Amino acid sequence: MKTLVIIPSRMSATRLPGKPLFKINGLSIISHVSKQAEQANIGDVIVATEDQEIVDDVKRNGFNAILTSNQHKTGTDRIYEALKKSNIRDVDLVMNLQGDEPAIDIDDIKSLNDKMIKNHSNLGTLAAKIKDNNNLKNENIVKVITEKSLEEDHFPKAVSFSRKSEQIDNIYHHIGIYCYSKDSLEKFVQLDQSKNEIENQLEQLRALDNNMDINVSLAKSSPIGVDTEEDYLALKKLMEYKN
């Protein structure tokens, strides 16, 4: 099975514009993500972006990038365009990796890819255990409810995704990384955005609303995503300290 990793990225994030090029240890956030993806060694890695300065930065750091349209509604539409524009043939799986998680665990990337292959799954994602119950009410932390408990060797189906929940059983912190079979990616981008998806601003609800199964793999931890300046400074401090 051949996997292609695509990292969607753009400069115009609403909460923290320009964040892909913020530096940690002298390397941009987007190039850190590319580096983690390459080190996972599951397949070729491409950054998909509408911004020439991201393309330039990524290529200058020795990684691959493709310039895409600036008209995409979602990151998934962007990765699909990059897949079509790439000259990489016979791709079976497409991994959509978040461009703002420079500390993503390499083993979690590998584990999701392995489970996709082993279970012949069409669509998979990651989630971590919630250690603080206050996070259940935090709308910035997306939750996934699974049909069975999430263990290291399990790959259960997602029942629903939400921003806040009263439920305490089989509920986990969703990590927005997806792995699609090529066919399911093609099917997904042709579907209209669902009412549920638009109301909750959660793209994955489009899949569930159209009876596409999403399997969930247990991640070792929740990576710190860079959504705000505080996130960036906290992560910068942590990664520079580790370095």
C-alpha positions in Angstrom: 0.0 0.0 0.0 1.3 3.4 -1.0 0.7 6.4 1.3 1.1 10.1 0.4 1.2 12.6 3.2 -0.3 16.0 2.4 -0.1 19.0 4.8 -2.6 21.8 4.1 -1.3 25.2 5.2 -2.2 28.9 4.6 -1.1 32.3 5.9 -4.6 33.7 6.5 -5.6 31.8 9.7 -8.3 33.8 11.4 -6.9 33.7 14.9 -3.2 33.8 14.2 -2.4 35.1 10.7 1.0 34.1 9.3 1.6 31.3 11.8 3.0 28.7 9.3 6.1 30.8 9.0 6.6 31.5 12.8 9.9 30.1 13.8 10.9 27.6 16.5 14.5 26.6 16.9 15.2 28.6 13.7 12.7 26.5 11.6 9.2 27.5 10.5 6.2 25.7 12.0 5.2 24.3 8.6 8.8 23.0 8.0 8.7 21.3 11.5 5.5 19.5 10.5 7.1 18.4 7.2 10.1 17.1 9.1 8.0 15.1 11.5 6.1 13.7 8.5 9.3 12.7 6.6 10.7 11.1 9.8 7.5 8.9 10.1 8.7 7.5 6.8 5.3 6.2 5.6 5.5 7.8 2.1 6.1 11.0 0.2 5.3 14.3 1.9 3.8 17.4 0.2 2.7 20.8 1.6 -0.4 22.1 -0.1 -0.8 25.9 0.1 -2.3 28.9 -1.6 0.7 31.1 -0.5 3.9 31.4 -2.5 5.9 32.4 0.6 5.0 29.0 2.2 6.1 27.2 -0.9 9.4 29.1 -0.9 10.0 28.4 2.8 9.2 24.7 2.6 11.4 24.2 -0.5 14.3 26.2 1.0 14.2 23.8 3.9 14.4 20.8 1.6 10.8 19.7 1.5 8.2 19.5 -1.2 5.3 21.9 -1.8 2.5 22.5 -4.3 0.7 25.8 -4.9 -3.1 25.4 -4.9 -6.1 27.6 -5.5 -7.1 30.2 -2.8 -10.8 29.4 -3.3 -11.0 26.2 -1.2 -13.7 26.0 1.5 -11.8 23.3 3.5 -8.4 21.7 3.9 -9.6 18.5 2.4 -10.5 20.3 -0.9 -6.9 21.7 -0.8 -5.3 18.3 -0.3 -7.4 16.8 -3.1 -6.2 19.5 -5.5 -2.6 18.8 -4.4 -3.1 15.0 -4.9 -4.3 15.7 -8.5 -1.4 18.1 -9.2 1.3 15.9 -7.8 3.0 13.5 -10.2 2.9 10.7 -7.7 1.1 7.7 -9.1 -0.6 4.6 -7.6 -1.4 6.3 -4.3 -3.7 4.1 -2.1 -3.9 6.2 1.1 -3.7 10.0 1.6 -2.8 11.2 5.0 -4.0 14.8 5.8 -1.7 16.1 8.5 -2.4 19.4 10.3 0.0 22.2 9.4 0.0 23.8 12.9 1.1 20.8 15.0 4.9 20.8 14.9 5.1 18.5 17.9 2.9 15.7 16.4 4.2 12.3 17.5 5.8 10.3 14.8 4.6 7.0 16.3 1.0 8.3 16.1 1.4 9.0 12.4 2.8 5.5 11.8 0.2 3.8 14.0 -2.7 5.4 12.1 -1.2 4.4 8.8 -0.6 0.8 10.0 -4.2 0.4 11.2 -5.6 1.8 8.0 -3.7 -0.9 6.0 -4.4 -3.7 8.5 -8.1 -3.0 8.7 -8.7 -2.1 5.1 -10.3 1.1 6.4 -11.6 3.9 4.1 -11.2 6.8 6.6 -9.3 7.0 9.9 -8.4 9.6 12.4 -6.6 10.0 15.8 -7.9 10.8 19.4 -6.2 10.9 22.8 -7.6 10.3 26.3 -9.0 13.3 28.1 -7.1 13.8 31.3 -9.1 16.9 32.5 -12.9 16.8 32.7 -13.0 20.6 32.3 -12.0 19.9 28.6 -15.4 18.3 28.0 -16.9 21.8 28.2 -14.1 23.6 26.3 -15.5 24.2 22.9 -12.0 24.7 21.4 -11.3 21.1 22.1 -13.1 18.8 19.6 -14.4 15.6 21.1 -15.1 12.2 19.4 -17.4 9.6 20.8 -16.5 6.1 19.8 -18.7 3.0 19.7 -16.2 1.0 21.9 -13.5 2.1 24.2 -10.2 3.2 22.6 -7.3 0.9 23.3 -3.9 0.7 21.6 -4.8 -2.2 19.4 -8.5 -1.1 18.7 -9.7 0.9 15.7 -13.4 1.5 16.6 -15.8 3.6 14.6 -16.7 7.2 15.6 -20.3 7.7 16.6 -20.2 11.5 16.7 -18.0 14.6 17.0 -18.8 17.6 19.1 -17.4 20.7 20.7 -19.0 20.2 24.1 -20.4 17.1 25.7 -22.1 15.8 28.8 -21.2 12.3 28.0 -18.3 10.6 29.9 -18.1 7.2 28.4 -16.0 6.5 25.3 -15.3 10.2 24.7 -11.8 11.3 23.6 -9.9 14.4 22.5 -10.1 14.4 18.7 -6.8 15.1 16.9 -7.5 16.5 13.4 -5.4 14.2 11.3 -7.2 12.1 8.7 -6.1 9.2 6.6 -8.3 8.5 3.5 -8.3 5.7 1.0 -8.0 7.5 -2.4 -11.6 6.5 -3.3 -13.1 7.8 -0.1 -11.2 11.1 -0.5 -12.7 11.5 -4.0 -16.1 10.7 -2.7 -15.8 13.1 0.3 -14.8 16.2 -1.8 -17.8 15.7 -4.1 -20.3 15.8 -1.2 -22.0 19.0 -0.4 -21.2 20.5 3.0 -23.8 19.2 5.5 -25.9 21.4 7.8 -24.3 19.7 10.8 -20.8 20.4 9.5 -21.5 24.1 8.8 -23.3 24.7 12.2 -20.5 23.0 14.2 -17.6 24.0 11.9 -16.5 20.4 11.9 -15.7 19.0 8.5 -15.7 15.3 9.7 -19.5 15.5 10.3 -20.0 15.6 6.5 -18.6 12.1 6.4 -20.8 10.7 9.2 -23.9 12.5 7.7 -23.3 10.7 4.5 -22.8 7.3 6.1 -19.0 7.2 5.7 -17.4 5.3 8.6 -14.5 6.9 10.4 -12.3 4.6 12.5 -10.4 6.1 15.4 -6.8 5.2 16.5 -5.6 6.0 20.0 -2.8 8.6 20.1 -0.2 8.7 22.8 -0.9 12.3 23.6 -2.7 15.4 22.4 -0.2 17.5 20.5 -0.3 21.3 21.2 -1.7 22.9 18.1 -0.8 26.5 17.4 -4.1 28.5 17.3 -3.1 31.6 19.4 0.0 33.6 20.2 -0.1 31.9 23.7 0.0 28.5 22.1 2.9 29.5 19.9 5.0 30.9 22.8 4.2 27.9 25.1 5.2 25.4 22.3 8.3 27.4 21.3 9.5 27.4 25.0 8.8 23.6 25.2 10.5 22.7 22.0 13.5 25.0 22.5 13.9 23.6 26.0 13.9 20.0 24.7 16.4 21.0 22.0 
